Amino acid sequence: MKKVEAKAVVTILGLGPGDPRYLTAEALRVIESAEEIWVRTARHPVMDMLQNKTTVHSFDDVYERAVDLNEVYGSIAADVLQLVRDRGQVVYGVPGDPFVAEETVRRILALAKRQKVEVKIVSGVSFLEPVFAALQLDPLATGLQIIDAGAFLPYASYFEPSADSGASDGRPIVGPGTAAALTWSKQPVDPTSPVLVCQLDRREVASLAKLVLLEFYPPEHEVFVVSHAGLGSREKKSKLPLFELDRQRHFDPLTVLYVPPVGAEEDQSTFDGIRHVVARLRAPGGCPWDREQTHQSLRPYLLEETHEVLEALDVRDPEKLCEELGDLLLQIVLHAQLATENGDFLMEDVFRGIVSKLIRRHPHVFGSHVVAGSAEVVRNWERIKQTEKGKPSSSLENIPKILPALSYAQSLQRRVARVGFDWPEIEGVVAKVIEEMQELKEASSAPAKAEELGDILFSLVNLARWLNVDAEDALRLANAKFKRRFQYMERLCAERGLVLKDLSLDQQEQLWEESKEAEREMAHRSE
């Protein structure tokens, strides 16, 4: 008779929120029949009952030796699958429900699929249901966001433990209740909807959560801390301002934080916040000036704010750049609000258009296409762009005519270079500049001189492109430098009782050299 090998099976058991009365009948049946059970953590109130029923092993030691949470969950999942291979049948218990905030379960499922190990899930009451009861909260009616505190770890790139926190180094905080470190591709919370932050298992994690949340809520925003929900007399709920969160003394895996939403006008950290404010300004009873604006009347402000952003970039001032980007964003939101009111398009259409375009024109990122470098990326962009238009078109279409002349020249030259109309090497560009200067010398009439001077400027813009220098930026920086030096000359004249226009050319040149020297000294001191 052919021997039938026993199938490898891991049973993942939901242990409920803590009180044994929340264990399901199926969970109790598994516990009664199991000779031994492995649990992710023994830091769970149901352990006393469990240890009276069977032999219990925990993976708490993994938390002590692991460097980060990713290693913790990977190690536990691998250990569980190794136990299955060695023993054939394994029961693995997790707090609450296996599919609520259990990274090890997700990893076990993935490994089991590859290793052809059967997984049986015994559902349990999660920690959420007793919390909802304690808060009298309907998650569906309120649009509740549920976030594992561990997910804040990558959002705050650095965390400095407090002196009394017990942490001895700068490693990420690791604990049995925290979740795997995820890479946030979006903001972690929407402050206009309620938030439940679960598994504040220690004070350091609560402190980190507070630091992140303070980016979205005022310090005095009232929050609720709920611990041991569903555990009878052990259940506690306290209300406090957000800034006092980590001043509480007791945290464990059964501690959660409930953050009520802010009012629409208190939302100062999300895109929805600025959209609300702009819509309110434009609404009846709003600001008379904002209500009078049109797309055309806002044109000069859009240009002005763009230039102020460029100026902030020129002086490399992050605070100024942050402010100016906000001013520029206001103009964008105003135009989108006007379009919405006119029934032309929504802000969501703006998002959809640019996101879909970026995905289509980056097949080497969002598809399987392979590129050799940035030059090929640019060529592919133009090729895809032509395909999208559906018919041949000029490479020079869609360059805004309102651009400053230098910027317009740069755009022209970049476009034609993409289709191969370019010098093979920089020496040809330099020779062209020299040729145009000679032609200017030979020009006799005013129109001819203007034309040749234009050719020189156009050639110099091309040279800037070859040098990877933005001609508009270079001239703007030169203008700023000239302005600084000339104003320094004026200050010197005022200090010395001189009149600049009465000075000889040599005297003016001396003042100019002094201004250059003062600038060099200032730059040297700042190094």
C-alpha positions in Angstrom: 0.0 0.0 0.0 1.3 3.5 -1.0 2.2 5.6 2.0 0.3 8.9 2.2 2.4 11.8 3.5 0.6 14.2 5.9 0.0 17.6 4.4 1.9 20.5 6.0 -0.6 22.9 7.6 -0.3 26.0 9.6 -3.4 27.1 11.5 -3.4 30.9 12.2 -5.5 31.5 15.3 -7.2 34.8 16.2 -6.9 35.3 20.0 -9.3 38.1 20.3 -8.8 41.5 21.9 -7.8 40.1 25.3 -10.8 38.9 27.4 -11.2 35.1 27.0 -15.0 35.6 26.6 -14.3 37.1 23.2 -12.7 33.9 21.9 -14.8 32.3 19.2 -16.1 28.7 19.6 -13.8 27.6 16.8 -10.8 29.2 18.5 -11.6 27.4 21.7 -11.9 24.1 19.9 -8.4 24.6 18.3 -7.0 25.6 21.7 -8.5 22.6 23.5 -7.1 20.2 20.8 -3.6 21.7 20.4 -0.7 20.2 22.2 1.3 23.4 21.8 0.7 26.9 20.3 3.2 29.4 19.1 2.2 33.1 19.6 3.6 36.2 18.1 3.7 37.8 21.5 2.9 36.8 25.1 2.1 40.4 25.9 -1.7 39.7 25.7 -4.3 39.2 28.4 -5.5 35.9 27.1 -2.2 34.3 27.8 -3.1 33.3 31.4 -6.1 31.2 30.1 -4.1 29.9 27.2 -1.2 28.6 29.3 -3.7 26.7 31.5 -4.9 24.9 28.4 -1.7 24.0 26.4 2.0 24.6 26.1 2.7 28.1 24.7 5.8 29.4 23.0 6.2 33.1 22.0 8.4 35.0 19.6 9.0 37.9 21.9 12.8 37.1 21.9 12.8 38.1 18.2 11.9 41.6 19.1 14.9 41.9 21.4 17.5 40.7 18.9 16.2 42.2 15.6 17.4 45.5 14.2 14.1 46.7 12.9 10.5 45.7 12.4 11.0 44.4 8.9 13.5 41.9 10.3 11.2 41.0 13.2 8.2 40.1 11.0 10.4 38.4 8.4 12.1 36.3 11.0 8.8 35.2 12.7 7.2 34.3 9.4 10.3 32.3 8.4 10.4 30.5 11.8 6.7 29.6 11.6 7.2 28.0 8.1 10.3 26.2 9.4 8.3 24.8 12.2 5.7 23.6 9.8 8.3 21.8 7.7 9.8 20.2 10.8 6.5 19.2 12.5 3.9 19.1 9.7 1.2 20.8 11.8 1.6 24.1 13.7 -0.9 26.5 15.4 0.2 30.1 15.4 -1.7 32.6 17.5 -2.0 36.3 17.0 -3.8 39.0 19.0 -7.2 40.0 17.7 -8.0 38.9 14.2 -5.4 37.5 11.8 -6.3 40.0 9.1 -6.3 43.1 11.3 -2.9 44.8 11.7 -0.9 41.5 11.5 2.1 41.8 9.2 3.4 38.4 10.1 0.2 36.8 8.8 0.6 38.5 5.4 4.2 37.3 5.2 3.3 33.7 6.3 0.6 33.6 3.6 3.1 34.7 0.9 5.7 32.1 2.1 3.2 29.4 2.4 2.0 29.9 -1.1 5.5 29.5 -2.5 6.3 26.5 -0.3 2.9 24.9 -1.0 1.9 24.8 2.7 -1.8 24.9 3.5 -3.0 27.8 5.7 -6.1 27.6 7.8 -7.4 30.9 9.3 -9.4 30.9 12.5 -10.9 34.3 12.7 -11.2 36.2 15.9 -12.8 39.4 17.3 -10.2 42.1 16.5 -9.2 44.8 19.0 -11.2 47.3 17.0 -14.8 46.2 18.0 -14.3 46.9 21.7 -12.6 50.2 20.9 -15.6 51.2 18.7 -17.9 50.4 21.6 -15.8 52.4 24.1 -15.8 55.4 21.8 -19.5 54.8 20.6 -18.1 55.2 17.1 -19.4 53.8 13.8 -16.4 53.6 11.5 -18.4 53.5 8.3 -20.5 56.5 9.1 -17.5 58.6 10.1 -15.0 57.7 7.4 -12.6 56.5 10.1 -8.9 56.1 9.1 -7.2 53.3 10.9 -3.4 53.6 11.2 -0.9 51.3 12.9 1.5 53.5 15.0 4.4 51.6 13.5 3.6 53.1 10.1 4.7 56.5 11.4 8.3 55.3 11.7 9.3 55.9 8.1 7.4 59.2 8.0 9.6 60.6 10.7 13.0 60.0 9.3 14.7 60.6 12.6 13.5 60.2 16.1 15.4 61.4 19.2 14.4 59.4 22.2 13.6 61.4 25.4 16.0 61.1 28.3 13.6 59.1 30.3 12.3 56.9 27.5 14.5 54.0 28.2 15.8 53.9 24.7 19.6 53.7 24.5 20.3 54.4 20.8 18.8 55.9 17.7 17.5 52.7 16.1 13.8 52.6 15.1 11.5 51.7 18.0 10.7 48.0 17.9 7.9 46.4 19.9 5.5 43.5 19.7 2.6 45.8 19.0 4.0 48.0 16.2 3.6 47.4 12.5 6.0 46.9 9.7 7.8 50.1 8.6 6.1 51.2 5.4 7.2 53.8 2.9 4.7 56.5 2.7 3.8 57.7 -0.8 1.2 60.0 0.6 0.6 62.0 3.8 -0.1 59.7 6.7 -3.4 61.2 7.8 -6.3 63.3 6.6 -7.1 65.6 9.5 -10.7 66.3 8.2 -11.7 62.7 8.9 -11.3 60.9 12.3 -8.2 58.8 12.9 -7.6 55.8 15.0 -3.9 55.1 15.8 -3.6 51.6 17.1 -0.9 49.7 19.0 0.8 52.5 20.9 2.8 49.9 22.7 5.3 52.1 24.4 5.9 55.7 25.3 8.5 56.2 22.5 6.0 55.1 19.9 3.4 57.5 21.3 5.9 60.3 21.2 6.7 59.6 17.6 3.0 59.5 16.7 2.5 62.8 18.5 5.3 64.5 16.5 3.8 63.3 13.2 0.3 64.3 14.2 1.4 67.7 15.3 2.2 68.4 11.6 -1.6 68.1 10.9 -3.4 69.2 14.1 -3.0 72.1 16.5 -1.3 71.1 19.8 -4.4 71.7 21.8 -6.6 69.5 19.6 -8.5 67.1 22.0 -7.8 63.4 21.5 -8.8 60.2 23.4 -6.6 57.5 24.6 -8.3 54.1 25.0 -6.6 51.2 26.7 -7.7 47.6 27.4 -11.0 48.1 25.6 -13.4 45.3 26.3 -11.5 44.1 29.4 -14.1 45.2 32.0 -12.7 47.2 34.8 -9.3 47.4 33.1 -10.8 49.5 30.3 -9.8 53.1 30.4 -10.6 56.1 28.3 -9.1 59.5 28.8 -9.4 62.9 27.0 -6.4 65.2 26.7 -4.8 67.7 24.3 -2.6 66.1 21.6 0.6 67.7 22.9 0.2 65.8 26.2 0.0 62.4 24.5 3.4 61.0 25.5 3.1 62.4 29.1 0.8 59.4 29.9 2.5 56.7 32.0 1.1 53.5 30.6 1.3 52.2 27.1 1.0 48.7 25.8 -0.2 46.9 22.6 -3.8 47.4 23.7 -3.5 51.2 23.8 -5.1 53.1 20.9 -5.4 56.8 20.2 -8.6 58.4 18.7 -8.2 61.7 17.0 -11.4 63.5 16.1 -11.4 65.5 12.8 -10.6 69.2 12.6 -13.0 71.7 11.1 -12.5 72.5 7.4 -11.0 75.9 8.1 -8.6 74.4 10.7 -7.2 72.1 8.1 -4.0 73.9 7.2 -1.9 71.0 6.2 -3.7 69.3 3.2 -4.6 70.2 -0.3 -8.3 70.0 0.7 -7.6 72.8 3.3 -6.5 75.4 0.7 -9.3 74.3 -1.7 -11.8 75.0 1.1 -10.4 78.4 1.9 -10.2 79.5 -1.7 -13.8 78.3 -2.4 -14.9 80.2 0.8 -13.2 83.4 -0.4 -14.9 83.1 -3.8 -18.4 82.2 -2.3 -21.2 84.7 -1.6 -20.2 86.6 1.5 -16.5 85.9 0.8 -13.8 88.4 -0.1 -14.9 91.1 -2.6 -11.5 91.2 -4.3 -11.3 87.4 -4.7 -14.9 87.3 -6.1 -14.0 89.9 -8.7 -11.1 87.9 -10.2 -11.1 86.2 -13.6 -8.5 84.0 -15.4 -7.3 87.1 -17.2 -7.1 89.4 -14.2 -5.0 86.8 -12.4 -2.4 86.5 -15.2 0.1 89.0 -13.8 0.0 87.4 -10.3 0.7 84.0 -11.7 3.7 85.4 -13.6 4.9 87.4 -10.5 4.6 84.5 -8.1 6.5 82.2 -10.6 9.4 84.7 -10.7 9.4 85.0 -6.9 9.8 81.2 -6.7 12.7 81.5 -9.1 14.2 84.2 -6.9 13.9 82.0 -3.9 15.8 79.3 -5.7 18.5 81.8 -6.8 19.2 82.8 -3.2 18.9 79.2 -2.0 16.6 80.1 0.9 14.4 77.1 1.8 12.1 79.1 4.0 11.5 81.7 1.3 11.0 78.9 -1.2 8.4 77.3 1.0 6.5 80.5 1.3 6.7 81.3 -2.4 5.6 77.9 -3.5 2.6 78.4 -1.3 1.8 81.7 -3.1 2.2 80.0 -6.5 0.0 77.2 -5.4 -2.7 79.7 -4.4 -2.7 81.0 -8.0 -3.1 77.4 -9.3 -6.0 76.7 -6.9 -7.7 80.0 -7.8 -7.6 79.2 -11.5 -9.0 75.7 -10.8 -11.7 77.2 -8.6 -12.7 79.6 -11.4 -12.8 76.7 -13.9 -15.0 74.7 -11.5 -17.4 77.6 -11.1 -17.6 78.0 -14.9 -18.2 74.3 -15.4 -15.0 74.0 -17.4 -13.1 71.4 -15.4 -12.4 70.3 -11.8 -9.2 70.2 -9.9 -9.4 66.4 -10.1 -9.3 66.7 -13.9 -6.0 68.6 -13.5 -4.6 65.9 -11.3 -5.9 63.1 -13.6 -4.4 64.8 -16.7 -0.9 65.3 -15.3 -0.7 61.9 -13.6 -1.8 60.0 -16.6 0.6 61.9 -18.8 3.5 61.2 -16.5 2.7 57.5 -16.5 2.3 57.3 -20.3 5.5 59.2 -21.0 7.6 57.2 -18.6 7.2 53.6 -19.8 10.7 52.9 -18.5 9.4 53.5 -15.0 5.8 52.3 -15.2 6.3 49.7 -17.9 8.9 47.3 -19.3 10.7 49.7 -21.6 14.5 50.1 -21.0 16.4 53.3 -21.6 20.1 53.9 -21.7 20.1 57.3 -20.1 18.3 60.7 -19.7 18.9 61.6 -23.4 16.9 58.6 -24.5 14.2 59.6 -22.0 13.8 62.9 -23.7 13.7 61.3 -27.1 11.0 58.9 -26.0 9.0 61.7 -24.5 8.9 63.5 -27.8 8.1 60.3 -29.7 5.2 59.4 -27.3 4.0 63.0 -27.5 3.8 62.8 -31.3 2.0 59.5 -31.1 -0.6 61.0 -28.7 -1.3 63.8 -31.1 -2.2 61.3 -33.8 -0.7 63.3 -36.7 2.7 64.9 -37.5 3.2 68.3 -36.0 6.0 70.8 -35.6 8.5 70.2 -32.8 8.2 73.9 -32.0 4.5 73.8 -31.2 3.2 74.7 -27.7 6.1 76.9 -26.7 4.4 79.7 -24.8 4.9 83.0 -26.6 4.7 84.9 -23.3 8.0 83.4 -22.2 10.9 85.9 -21.8 13.1 86.0 -25.0 16.0 84.1 -23.4 13.7 81.4 -22.1 11.9 81.2 -25.5 15.2 80.8 -27.3 16.2 78.1 -24.9 13.0 76.2 -25.5 13.4 76.5 -29.3 17.0 75.1 -29.1 16.1 72.3 -26.8 13.2 71.2 -29.0 15.3 71.1 -32.2 18.2 69.4 -30.5 15.8 66.6 -29.5 15.2 65.8 -33.2 18.9 65.9 -34.0 19.3 69.5 -35.3 22.4 70.3 -33.3 26.1 70.8 -33.4 28.1 67.6 -33.0 30.4 69.3 -30.5 30.7 72.5 -28.5 33.6 73.8 -30.6 31.1 74.5 -33.4 28.9 76.4 -31.1 31.8 78.6 -29.9 32.8 79.2 -33.5 29.3 80.3 -34.3 29.3 82.9 -31.5 32.6 84.3 -32.9 31.2 84.4 -36.4 28.1 86.3 -35.3 30.2 88.8 -33.4 32.3 89.4 -36.6 29.1 89.9 -38.5 27.9 92.5 -36.0 31.2 94.4 -36.5 30.5 94.5 -40.2 26.9 95.6 -39.9 26.4 99.1 -41.1 22.7 99.9 -40.6 20.7 100.0 -37.4 18.3 97.2 -38.5 21.3 95.1 -39.5 23.0 95.7 -36.2 19.9 94.7 -34.3 19.6 91.5 -36.3 23.2 90.6 -35.8 23.0 91.3 -32.1 20.0 89.1 -31.9 21.9 86.3 -33.6 24.7 86.7 -31.1 22.3 86.4 -28.2 20.7 83.4 -29.8 24.1 81.8 -30.3 25.0 82.5 -26.6 21.8 80.9 -25.5 22.8 77.8 -27.5 26.3 77.9 -25.9 24.6 78.0 -22.4 22.6 74.9 -23.3 25.8 73.1 -24.3 27.4 74.2 -21.0 24.3 72.9 -19.1 23.6 76.4 -17.9 20.1 78.0 -17.9 20.6 81.3 -19.8 17.6 82.9 -18.1 18.9 81.9 -14.7 22.5 83.0 -15.6 21.3 86.5 -16.7 19.0 86.8 -13.7 21.9 86.0 -11.3 24.2 88.4 -13.2 21.5 91.1 -12.8 21.3 90.4 -9.1 25.1 90.5 -8.7 25.3 93.8 -10.6 22.5 95.3 -8.4 24.2 94.2 -5.2 27.5 95.7 -6.3 26.1 99.0 -7.6 24.0 99.5 -4.4 27.2 98.9 -2.4 28.9 101.6 -4.4 25.9 103.9 -3.6 26.3 103.2 0.1 30.0 103.9 0.0 29.3 107.3 -1.7 26.7 108.1 1.0 29.1 107.2 3.8 31.9 109.3 2.2 29.9 112.3 1.2 30.4 111.6 -2.6 28.0 112.0 -5.5 28.4 109.0 -7.8 27.6 110.8 -11.0 30.2 113.5 -10.3 33.1 110.9 -10.0 35.5 110.2 -12.8 35.4 106.8 -14.5 38.6 105.8 -12.6 37.0 106.7 -9.3 33.8 104.8 -10.1 35.9 101.8 -11.1 37.7 102.0 -7.7 34.4 101.9 -5.9 33.3 99.0 -8.1 36.4 97.0 -7.1 35.8 97.8 -3.5 32.3 96.3 -3.8 33.7 93.2 -5.4 36.2 92.8 -2.7 33.6 93.2 0.0 31.5 90.6 -1.7 34.4 88.2 -1.8 35.1 88.7 1.9 31.5 88.1 2.8 31.5 84.9 0.8 34.7 83.8 2.5 33.3 84.4 6.0 30.2 82.3 5.1 32.2 79.3 4.0 
